[in-house]
């Protein structure tokens, strides 16, 4: 699949699955701080300041998470919330003993969640921020003695678990992300041709529809079908037929742009998504595919096998209100191409043009969809 349509980071659906987990971590953090404030064995000097910070954090969580005061992508929301947790935790730790605070381990809640959801970079930034806070807190307590070897090494040993957890959790998260990406590629890839399958194409098409309605840019959907695969299978066997399918797939792949997407629709049929492509440009792409495949020979032992393709396409100009049937119209154009003699490129608009009596103006059913 082209990188445009690939997913390099957890997609919104995957991140949304962590919504409940983050909410529970936020409330757990708040509860742990409040429990610490009421423990009789742990007198707190700045109890009012901490209580006010806890109330402010609770208001933030309620407004940001439950009242939906800000509409942001899941990744940005998680980032903002984890940084708010860091700020709240830092404030509490500073007012409960600084480096000697029993609550300093609460930083681990943020580090672990960030590593599992937001990736190494944000986790590293948060770990650096925590380390800077830790050194600042140590300096405020020890002054210049902080830089003495014995003092500094002791502080680093105390801070080491935080850094180690951040590192190990990031490694685990990286392995999980690799496994998830691998499984996703398998689920969205056709075994024979290595092209995306219809699951991947449907996701890309849904995304393209949203972009078209928002940006009012044209895009085209194209169907390509090998003309004589049945005869090849009957004469040479399915193994050679599979080679022909792969050759057609490669011919299509070599004829399109890097921003285009081709998927195997099924059997010897392929479907293409051509972003920012008006009807004239789609015809040019279809002709490139047709010529490329017609000039391709497949080795069948003593013989060489050739095939041709029929191509049909439909174009949305970006202002259509009904683009859900674009694939159906491209499919109609494909079968019109086959009925017209095969080995040719046919637009959906041509079906109505050629069906209209000579001298009259033809018009597609939807003036924005041709």
Helices and strands as residue ranges (DSSP letters): H 12-16, H 19-38, H 47-61, I 62-66, H 74-94, G 98-100, G 104-106, H 107-117, H 119-142, G 143-147, H 149-187, H 198-215, E 219-226, H 229-236, H 238-255, E 261-266, E 269-275, H 279-294, E 297-300, E 303-306, E 309-316, H 326-339, E 345-347, H 348-355
